[in-house]
Amino acid sequence: MTRLPGTNAGHRGAGACNAPASVARVLMVQGCTSDAGKSTVVAALCRWLRRREVRVAPFKPQNMALNAAVTADGGEIGRAQAVQAQACRLAPHTDFNPVLLKPSSDRGAQVILHGRAIGQMDAVDYHGYKRVAMDAVLASHARLVETYDAVVVEGAGSPAEINLRANDIANMGYAEAVDCPVVLVADIDRGGVFAHLVGTLALLSESECARVRGFVINRFRGDIALLQPGLDWLERETGKPVLGVLPYLHGLHLEAEDALPGVGETRPDAALRVVVPVLPRISNHTDLDPLRAHPQVDLRFIGPGETAPACDLIVLPGSKATRADLAWLREHGWEAAIARHLRYGGKLIGICGGLQMLGRAVHDPDGIEGARGSSAGLGWLDFETTLRPDKQLRNVGGKLCISDGCIYDVTVRGYEIHCGVSAGPALARPVVLLDDGRADGALSADGQVLGSYLHGLFDHPDALAALLRWAGLHDAQTLDIAALREASLERLADMVEAHLDTALLSELLEPSACIA
């Protein structure tokens, strides 16, 4: 087995166990809060290990997110785990995220086990189902530790949520079951970092507290010398080391686990202005990352109560509750705003659920996404969509068509995650001709409205440039979002080398680091 860098072969920590040499070393990253940086830290550790030729895999036992990826084995997992797989130079696999919860309301979610949807559950029902979900988690864990040299695990939310401790599978419940060490991450940019760390430890059991082997402080800005007295106090107070302080990194291009990006750089002088309504159940908003990153594009997410500014392009994103989000659009004045936008020559794109909204009607006879029934669509494209129980999951490629049915020699790469089956005359003018022989999406007769089921529609540089030209940016610069993401992973690995105690991390990834 590959030995980790900086490892002292003779090291045996307190409470060491004799784990079999054939089983991967496991390290779990938990956070004091949601969005503390767990996903990013796991991606950073994965790329750092992979650089050193360690066969490493990511793992998140349970994820709650509406940003999903299609895996090589034909299922779906959280996009953050797909990014972490990229950090490991692996294709995404359902074992990397065996339980995915996709909220469809404030109280219910679609439950996905090993990449396949098994149905809708409310919070109470799912709490009782956790024992079954834990079996799925441990089955994936067992396969990973037999296949790889190391597994870096991401927790969910906080391990100190008292109301969620019973039958926990996402944080300490998993860590106790597999007996792995834990690193606790806190976000100093939020403030209260020492209270977060000490308070989290105070709410853990004795065995769970012993399992925490060190801290990582994330998103620090300023002079580290001013922070040092606090770090010294923290180590004295808890008896646990600070593994490092990570700087606030600007300009990372990594797909978000779920939360919308914060207010970033605005480009008031940009050549193309794009707005996106923030639907209550917006999904796979990472589709818009290439537009956000493009130097000639000013993209703005418009939330409830905000007025959409004048723009060149409106994008209706994916949705986990298409009919409910369609009603929300109408309630917030978007139907009239879109009509006005098109009347003045603007362009409109719908992706997946956004495509379905552009048709004449959306039918849900089986209650797949909510109450049974039908809703009138926005009517900009002549087709109707019916939601069906069998979800379509595909990684696809093809050629872009954006004018008079002509096939532009423009490559498109993306993926489909949808329950909808669409039919109608508008689909005779497709947007993409797929490599498998199918046609995707629709383009209006006047060329102003375009819809596609493909997530990742903007990811390929040629497709992005062609779509920007269609939207009115005739001198679009080339932007390769995949290259930017790869460069960001390399930056994260550099950050590990520069700011974390890699010798201690290596020790934690030795079999001797387990607790029992």
N, C-alpha and C positions, 0 to 999 in steps of 0.2 A: 504493500500500500504506500502511496505517496506520502512522505513525511512533510508536515506543514512547516513553513519557514519560521525560524526563531524558536522552534520547539526544543525544550530541554528534555531529552529522552528519559532522564531519570526523575523528572518531576512527578510527585504524587501529592495532590492537594488534600485538604482535610475532607474526610468522608469519601475518599476515593473508592471506586469499585473496579472490578475486573471485567470490563466489557470485552466481548469477543473481538479479536483483531479484524475479523471479516465484516463487521458491522460498521456502517458509517458513523462518524462523529457528528453530533447534533448540537447546534447552538440556537437558542430562541431569542428573538428580539421582541420585547414588549415595550409599550409606551405608557406614560402616565395619563395621556389623553388621546383622543382621536386626533389625527393630523399632527402628531408629534414628530413624524419623520420616519416611522418604522419601515414603510415601503422603500424609501430612499436608502436607508441604512442597510437593509437587507440586500438591495441591488448593489450597493457599494461593496459589501463584504463578498458577495458572489463574484463580482468581476475581479476583485483583489485576489481571491482564491484561484479563480480560473487562470489569471495571469501566471500563477505559480504552478500551473499544470495539475492542480487538484481537481479531480472530477467531482464537481459540486452541483447540487440541485436546490432550487427554492421550494418552500412549502408554506402554505397558509391553510391551517385546518378548516377554518370557517371564515368566509368573507361575506360582507353585506355591501353590495355595490351594483350600480346600474351600468357600469362600464365593463363590458365583457369581451373576451376573445374566443375565437374558434380554435380548437386544438388539433394537433396532428392526428389524434385518434378519434376525431369527429364529435367532440363534446364542446362544452363552453366552461371557461374559468374567468376569474377576475382579470382585468387588463394589467393590473399591477403585477400579477404572477407571470403574465406573458412577458412583461418588461424584465422581470427578474430572470426568467428563462433565457432571454436574450443576453443578459449579463453573464449567464453561465455558458453561453453559446450552445443552447439547446432549443429544440422546437418545443412549443408549449404542449403540455400533457395534462390530462384531467387529474392525475395523481398529485400535481402541484397545488391543487385547490379543490379538494374532494367535496366540500360543502359550500355552495354559493347561494346566497339569499338575495333575490331581486325584488325590492319593495314595490308593490303596486298600489299601496295606500298607506296611511299613517299607522295602520294596525295589521296589515297583512303583507305577505310576500310570496313570490314563487320560490319554491324550494328545489334546488338543483343538486343532485347527488351523483358524483362521478360523471359530471358533464351532462346529465340528462334531467329534464324537468320531471318531477314526480307529482306536482300539484301545488295548489295554493294553501297556505296555512296562516292562521292568525297567530299572534305571539303566544297565546296560551296553548294552542295546539302544538306549536313547534317546541315549546318547553317540554312537553311530554314526549316529543319525538326525538329528543336529543340523544337518548341512549342508542337509537338506531343510527343516528348521524355519527355518533362516536365510533361505532363499529366501522363505518366507512372511512373515517379519519385514520383509525389505527391500521386498517387494511392498506391504505395508501402509504402510510408511514413505513409499514413493514416492507413494502416493495421498494421504496426509495432507499432505505438504509441497507438493503441487500445489493443495490445496484451502484451506489455512488460512494465516494470516499468521505464526503461531508454533505450535510444537509443544513441549510440556514433557514430558520423558521420565523415567520412573522405572526405576531399576535394580532388581536383585533380590539380596537378601542382601548380600554384600560383593564388591568387585572383586578382593580380595586372596586369594581361595581358590585356593591353588596347584594343588590337584588338579582344579579345574574350569576352569582357564585355557584348555586346548586346545579349539578350536572354540567358544569362548564366544559366546553370542548375547544374554546378559542384561545385561552390563555393558560392559567396555572393548572386547570383540569387536564389539559393535554400534557403540559410539562411534567406534572406529577406522574401521569400514566406512563410516560416513556422515560422518565428520570433523566432530564437534560438540564444543563445550566441555562440561566437567563441573564440577558443584559437589558437594563431598563433605560429607555430613552426619554428625555424631557426636552421640551421646546422653550428655550430661554427668551425667544422673541416675544412670546405671549406674556412674559413676566411671571413671577412667583415660582421660579424653577426649583428652588430649594424646598419650598412647601410642597410642590408636586412630588418630588422624590421622597422626602421624609414621610409625607402623608400617605403615599402609596404603600411604603413599607409598613407603616403602622396598621394598615388595614389588611395585611396579609397574615396568614397563619404562620406559625413558627417554621414549619418545613418549607413553606413557600418563600418566606423571607430568606432562609438559608440558601435557597435556590438562586437568588439574585446575586450574581458574582461581580457586578460592577455597573457603573453608570456611564452613559454617553449624553453629553449636553449638546443640543443641536441648535443651529441657526444663531450663532453668536456674532454680534457686530461690536467692534471696538477693540480696546487694548486689553489683552488677556491678563496683564499684570493687575488690572483693577478687579478682575474676577478671582484671582488666586486666593485671597483670604477666605472667600466663600467656599472654594474647592477644598481648602485645607480643613475648614470647619466640617464640611460634609463628610469627608473621610474619617475624621475623628468621631463625629456623632454617630455614624452608621457602621464604622468598621469595614467599609467596603471601598474599593478603589474607584476613582474616576478614570475610565479608560481613555478619555480624551474629550476635547471641546471642538466641535465641528463648526466651521465658519458658515455664515449665511452665503449661499451660492446663488448669484444672480445668473439668469440666462440658461438655466437647465432646460433641456427639451426632453422631458420624460412624460409618458402618458400618466395622467392622474388616476388614482385608484377609484375615486368617485367624486370628491368635492370639485366644484367649479374653480377655475383659477381665480386668484385674487386680482385686484385691480393692478394691471401691469402698465407697460409702456403704451401710451396713446400716441397716435400718429395723425394729428389734425391735418397735416399737409399731404397725407398719403393719396396716391392716385386712385385708389379704389376703397370705397367705404362699405363695410359689411356689418349687418346687425343680425343677431340671433335671439329670439325670445327664449327666456329661461323657463321652460315648461316645468310644472311641478314634478313630473316624473321623467325628466330629461334623461336619456340614456346615450351612452357612447358619444358624449360631447368631445371626446378626444379626436373624433373625425375632423374637428375644426382646428386642431393644432397646427397643421401646415399654413392655414390662413393667418393664425395668430403670429406665427413666426416670420411670415413673409414681410420684408422691409417696405414693400409698396402698398401694403394692405393695412387698413385700420379696422380691426374687428372689435365689436362691442357686444357683450351679453346684456340684454335688456330685461331687467327683473320686474316683478309686480309693482305697479305704481309709477314706473318710469315711462316716459314718452319716447317712442322710437324716433330717433333723429332721421333726417333725410339721408338716403344712402343709395348706393348703386345696386346692391344685392342683399336680399333677405334669404336666410337659410333657416328652414324648419328642420330641427334636428330629430334624432330618434326619440322614441317615447316607450315607456313600459306600460302606459295606460292611454292608448291613442284616443279613444272616445272621450275620456275624462279631460285629457289635455286639449283636445279640440274644443270642448265646451269652455275650458279656461281661456283659450285664445279669443273666443267670441266675447266672453265676459269682460276681457281686458282691452277690447277695441281693436284687436289685431286683424279681424276680417276686413273691417273698413280700411285700416291702415295698409293692408296688402293690396286691396283694390285700388287705392289712391296711388300707391307705389307703382303698380303695373300701368296705370293710366298715364303716368308721366314717363314711361319708358324703362322702368327698373326691371331687374331680373329676379327670378325666384327659383330657389332649389329646395326640394324636399328629400330627406334621406330616411329611408326605412319607414318609421312611423310618420315622419314628415311627408314622405311620398304618399302614404295612405290618406293623409289629411287632404291632399290636393285633389283627390278623386270626388266622385259624386256622392258616395256613401261608404260607411264602415259598418259592417254587420258583425255582431258577436253572439251567435245563437246559443253557444255553449257556456257563455260567461267566462271566457278564457282570461279576460283582463278586468273583469268587474261584473256589473249586473248584465244579464242577458238583454239584448236589444239591438237597435240600429241607430246610427247618427248620420245626419246629412253632412257630407264633406264640404270643403270649400268650393268645389266644382270647377277648378281651373283645368282639370284634365278629365277626359271622358272614360272613366273606368270605375268599378266598385271593388271593394275588398271585403272578404269574409275571413274572420279569424278561425283557425282550425286548431285542434288539440296538438297535432304533431308539429313540433318546431323544426324549421329548416335551418340547418347548421352546415355551412360550407365555406372553405377557403377557395376563392375563385380568382380568375384572371380573364382578360379579354381585351377588346379594342373599343375605344371610345367613338361614338357616333353623335355628332352634335349639330348637324345641318342637313336637312333634306334626305335623311337616311344614308348619307355617304359615310363610309367607314374611314375615319381619319387613321393614319398609321400611328396611333397613340396608345401606348400600353396602359392598362388599368390593372391594379392588384387590390383586392379587398376581401371582404368576408360577409356572409349573410347570417343574420340571427333574427328570424321573424316567424310568427305564426300565421301571418296574413297570406292569403292567396288572392291575387288581383286579376281581374278580367275586364276587358272592354276595348273599344276601338282605339283609344289613345295608345295602347300598348303596341299597335302596329308601327309606331314611330319610336323605336327603342333608343335608349341612351347608350347602352353597352351591348355588344355582341360577345357573349362569353365563349371561352375556349371549349366548353362542354356542349356547345351548340344551342344553348338557350339564349333568348334575348332578355334584357333587363331594362326596366324603367320606361319612361315616356318623355317625349318632348312635344310641347304644344305647337300647333300649326304656325303660330306667329313667332315661334322661337324664343319667347320670353320666359317660359316656365319649364323646368326640368325636374324630373324626379327619378330616384334610383333606390333600389334596396341595398346597394353596396355600401357598407361601412368601409372607411379607408379610401373613399372615392378620390380624395385629394393627395393621397400619400405618394404616389409615383410622380417624380418630377415632371415628366411629359404631360401626364393627365392634369396636374395642377396648373401648368402653364396654359394648356388648351382651355381649361374651364375658366381661368382668369381672363383669357382673351375673349371668350364667349360673354363674360360678364362685363367687358368693357375695358380691360387693362391690356392694351394692344402691345405694349413693350414689356411684358412680364419677365422679370428676372427668373432664372432657374433657382429653385430651392429644393434640396434633397432632405426631407425630414428624417429619413432613415439614417442618413449620415450624421445629422445633428444629434439624433438619439444615441448613436454609437459613440460619438465624441463626448456626450454627456456622461455615459457610463465610464469612459476612460477618466474623465475628470473626477468622478466619484472614487474610483480606485486610487487615483493620485491623492485624494483627500484622506483616504484610509492610511496610506503610507506616511503622509505628512503630519497627521493630527491625532491618530489613535495609537495606543500601545499594542503594536502588532505581535510582540512577543507574548503578552498576556492573552491576546485573542487566540493565538496559536495554542497556548496551554488550555484554554477553555474548549478548544475543539479536539483535544486529546481525549481518549476514553477515560482517563483519570479524572476528568472534570465532572463526571456524573455524581449524584449526591448520595444515593442510597448506601 
